[in-house]
Amino acid sequence: MISEIVNKPFVYDGPGGPFEGIVSRPFEDTKSVRGGVMVCHAFGGQSDVEATHAERLARLGYVGFAIDVYGQGRRATTGDEATALMGEMDADRVLLLERLKAAHTAMQEMENVAADRTAAIGFCFGGKCALDAARANVGLKAVVSFHGLFDRPAWASTPPDVIEASVLVLHGWDDPLAKPNDVISLTDELTMASADWQLLALGHTSHAFTHPRADAPAEGIVYSEKATQRAWSIADRFLAEHLSE
């Protein structure tokens, strides 16, 4: 694992922008071309949690890009603010997709990123973002959803178009925001789309299980170190499989 990492803010354009993300890459790595991984944020907006994930990806040898789909400076400080920000995107999934495309294009144009070796991972609302990017075939090799939300956007065709990216879904079975019927609907969709998909369902595991500050058992939102370790172990192998040269 790479020890020295550079983390820098990165401002880019898109519909309703500008947007500000965080780019993490190996230190003094100015010539090497690496796979790029977008980190799609949870409902509160791009935060230290997503920045930490981007840095972790850089230590594994990728360029990690914690993206922003709300807009520069638009970050939630309360649960109500987060719900409102996410609601804006849920109400306009076409705009959300255009912002995801803008982030992906910005990453592809980075000097150190191999434009044909890109992936997206996402957490909670970010899992929905990653899945939408896969549904739209924006050019990703692989997509990982961690405790994501599975509802299909209205723009998605029925039956679904072929999904070109490989898809890994990491799901807490006790997640109240993605119940068993929702899981079946997603896997049916992925199968109909001829996607190369995998699903890991983690028993006795709630929503937001990778988030170290998740502590609302009554709402089904609980951090699990064991589930986090298991999920990342599989995600690491999955990304290595699809982003290797």
Rosetta blueprint (number, residue, H / E / L):
1 M L
2 I L
3 S L
4 E L
5 I E
6 V E
7 N E
8 K E
9 P E
10 F E
11 V E
12 Y E
13 D L
14 G L
15 P L
16 G L
17 G L
18 P L
19 F E
20 E E
21 G E
22 I E
23 V E
24 S E
25 R E
26 P E
27 F L
28 E L
29 D L
30 T L
31 K L
32 S L
33 V L
34 R E
35 G E
36 G E
37 V E
38 M E
39 V E
40 C E
41 H L
42 A L
43 F L
44 G L
45 G L
46 Q L
47 S L
48 D H
49 V H
50 E H
51 A H
52 T H
53 H H
54 A H
55 E H
56 R H
57 L H
58 A H
59 R H
60 L L
61 G L
62 Y L
63 V E
64 G E
65 F E
66 A E
67 I L
68 D L
69 V L
70 Y L
71 G L
72 Q L
73 G L
74 R L
75 R L
76 A L
77 T L
78 T L
79 G H
80 D H
81 E H
82 A H
83 T H
84 A H
85 L H
86 M H
87 G H
88 E H
89 M H
90 D H
91 A L
92 D L
93 R H
94 V H
95 L H
96 L H
97 L H
98 E H
99 R H
100 L H
101 K H
102 A H
103 A H
104 H H
105 T H
106 A H
107 M H
108 Q H
109 E L
110 M L
111 E L
112 N L
113 V E
114 A E
115 A E
116 D E
117 R E
118 T E
119 A E
120 A E
121 I E
122 G E
123 F E
124 C L
125 F H
126 G H
127 G H
128 K H
129 C H
130 A H
131 L H
132 D H
133 A H
134 A H
135 R H
136 A L
137 N L
138 V L
139 G L
140 L L
141 K L
142 A E
143 V E
144 V E
145 S E
146 F E
147 H L
148 G L
149 L L
150 F L
151 D L
152 R L
153 P L
154 A L
155 W L
156 A L
157 S L
158 T L
159 P L
160 P L
161 D L
162 V L
163 I L
164 E L
165 A L
166 S E
167 V E
168 L E
169 V E
170 L E
171 H E
172 G E
173 W L
174 D L
175 D L
176 P L
177 L L
178 A L
179 K L
180 P H
181 N H
182 D H
183 V H
184 I H
185 S H
186 L H
187 T H
188 D H
189 E H
190 L H
191 T H
192 M H
193 A L
194 S L
195 A L
196 D L
197 W E
198 Q E
199 L E
200 L E
201 A E
202 L E
203 G L
204 H L
205 T L
206 S L
207 H E
208 A L
209 F L
210 T L
211 H L
212 P L
213 R L
214 A L
215 D E
216 A E
217 P H
218 A H
219 E H
220 G L
221 I E
222 V E
223 Y L
224 S L
225 E H
226 K H
227 A H
228 T H
229 Q H
230 R H
231 A H
232 W H
233 S H
234 I H
235 A H
236 D H
237 R H
238 F H
239 L H
240 A H
241 E H
242 H H
243 L H
244 S L
245 E L
